Amino acid sequence: GAIQTLAIIVKVVDFKDYLNTAHLSKLDQIDTNTSNNQASATVAPNCLKIYNEFSPNDDGQNDYFYIDCIDQYPDNQLEIFNRWGNLV
C-alpha cells in the first residue's frame, strides 16, 4: 500500500523530442493493480551550449569554435571578445 518513486537522470545526446516509457517486467510479489505498471514522460531538451574557450593557433586545442544546436536559433548574432574585453 505504499507509494514509491523512481527518479532517472539521463543525458540527451541531440535536440529531438523523446517519449520515454518505463514498465514493470518482473515482480517479486503479487501485483493487485496492474493498471499502474507503466508510465511515460516526454523530454524536450534544450541543447544550446556555447563553449567559452577558443584559441585558433593550430596547437590542436580549442582551434575550432562550436555552438551546439545553433541551427535551432536562426536569428542569432555572435560577438567575440578577447581576454581584455575588447570586441574582436
C-alpha positions as a Markdown table, in Angstrom:
| # | Residue | x | y | z |
|---|---|---|---|---|
| 1 | Gly | 0.0 | 0.0 | 0.0 |
| 2 | Ala | 3.0 | 2.4 | 0.0 |
| 3 | Ile | 3.9 | 4.8 | -2.8 |
| 4 | Gln | 7.4 | 4.6 | -4.3 |
| 5 | Thr | 9.1 | 7.0 | -6.7 |
| 6 | Leu | 11.8 | 6.1 | -9.2 |
| 7 | Ala | 13.9 | 9.0 | -10.4 |
| 8 | Ile | 16.0 | 8.5 | -13.5 |
| 9 | Ile | 18.6 | 11.0 | -14.7 |
| 10 | Val | 19.8 | 10.7 | -18.3 |
| 11 | Lys | 21.8 | 12.7 | -20.8 |
| 12 | Val | 20.1 | 13.6 | -24.1 |
| 13 | Val | 22.6 | 13.5 | -27.0 |
| 14 | Asp | 20.7 | 15.5 | -29.6 |
| 15 | Phe | 17.9 | 18.0 | -29.8 |
| 16 | Lys | 14.9 | 15.8 | -30.8 |
| 17 | Asp | 11.9 | 15.4 | -28.6 |
| 18 | Tyr | 11.7 | 12.0 | -26.9 |
| 19 | Leu | 9.0 | 9.9 | -25.4 |
| 20 | Asn | 10.4 | 7.6 | -22.6 |
| 21 | Thr | 8.3 | 4.7 | -21.4 |
| 22 | Ala | 9.0 | 2.5 | -18.4 |
| 23 | His | 7.1 | -0.6 | -17.4 |
| 24 | Leu | 7.4 | -3.4 | -14.9 |
| 25 | Ser | 8.6 | -6.6 | -16.4 |
| 26 | Lys | 9.1 | -8.8 | -13.3 |
| 27 | Leu | 7.9 | -8.6 | -9.7 |
| 28 | Asp | 8.9 | -10.5 | -6.6 |
| 29 | Gln | 5.4 | -10.1 | -5.1 |
| 30 | Ile | 1.7 | -10.2 | -6.1 |
| 31 | Asp | 0.6 | -7.1 | -8.1 |
| 32 | Thr | -3.1 | -6.4 | -7.3 |
| 33 | Asn | -3.2 | -3.3 | -9.5 |
| 34 | Thr | -1.8 | -3.9 | -13.0 |
| 35 | Ser | -3.2 | -0.6 | -14.3 |
| 36 | Asn | -0.2 | 1.4 | -12.8 |
| 37 | Asn | 2.6 | -0.8 | -14.2 |
| 38 | Gln | 3.6 | 1.6 | -16.9 |
| 39 | Ala | 4.4 | 5.3 | -17.2 |
| 40 | Ser | 5.6 | 7.7 | -19.9 |
| 41 | Ala | 7.4 | 11.0 | -19.9 |
| 42 | Thr | 8.2 | 13.4 | -22.8 |
| 43 | Val | 11.6 | 15.1 | -22.9 |
| 44 | Ala | 12.2 | 18.3 | -24.9 |
| 45 | Pro | 15.8 | 19.1 | -24.4 |
| 46 | Asn | 17.4 | 22.5 | -24.7 |
| 47 | Cys | 20.8 | 21.6 | -26.3 |
| 48 | Leu | 22.2 | 25.1 | -26.9 |
| 49 | Lys | 25.7 | 25.1 | -25.5 |
| 50 | Ile | 28.2 | 27.8 | -26.1 |
| 51 | Tyr | 31.8 | 26.9 | -25.3 |
| 52 | Asn | 33.9 | 29.8 | -23.9 |
| 53 | Glu | 37.4 | 28.7 | -25.0 |
| 54 | Phe | 38.7 | 29.5 | -28.4 |
| 55 | Ser | 42.3 | 29.8 | -29.5 |
| 56 | Pro | 42.8 | 29.2 | -33.2 |
| 57 | Asn | 46.6 | 28.8 | -33.1 |
| 58 | Asp | 46.8 | 25.3 | -34.6 |
| 59 | Asp | 48.0 | 23.7 | -31.4 |
| 60 | Gly | 45.2 | 21.1 | -31.6 |
| 61 | Gln | 43.3 | 22.5 | -28.5 |
| 62 | Asn | 40.3 | 24.8 | -28.9 |
| 63 | Asp | 41.2 | 25.6 | -32.5 |
| 64 | Tyr | 37.5 | 25.5 | -33.6 |
| 65 | Phe | 34.6 | 27.4 | -32.1 |
| 66 | Tyr | 31.4 | 25.4 | -31.7 |
| 67 | Ile | 27.9 | 26.3 | -30.7 |
| 68 | Asp | 25.8 | 23.1 | -30.3 |
| 69 | Cys | 22.4 | 23.3 | -31.9 |
| 70 | Ile | 22.9 | 26.8 | -33.3 |
| 71 | Asp | 20.7 | 25.7 | -36.3 |
| 72 | Gln | 17.7 | 25.7 | -34.0 |
| 73 | Tyr | 18.1 | 29.5 | -33.5 |
| 74 | Pro | 18.3 | 31.1 | -37.0 |
| 75 | Asp | 18.0 | 34.7 | -35.8 |
| 76 | Asn | 21.2 | 35.0 | -33.8 |
| 77 | Gln | 24.2 | 37.3 | -33.5 |
| 78 | Leu | 27.7 | 36.4 | -32.4 |
| 79 | Glu | 30.2 | 38.7 | -30.9 |
| 80 | Ile | 33.7 | 37.5 | -29.7 |
| 81 | Phe | 35.7 | 39.4 | -27.1 |
| 82 | Asn | 39.3 | 38.9 | -26.2 |
| 83 | Arg | 40.6 | 38.3 | -22.7 |
| 84 | Trp | 40.7 | 42.1 | -22.1 |
| 85 | Gly | 37.1 | 42.5 | -23.0 |
| 86 | Asn | 37.7 | 44.0 | -26.4 |
| 87 | Leu | 35.5 | 43.1 | -29.3 |
| 88 | Val | 37.5 | 41.0 | -31.8 |
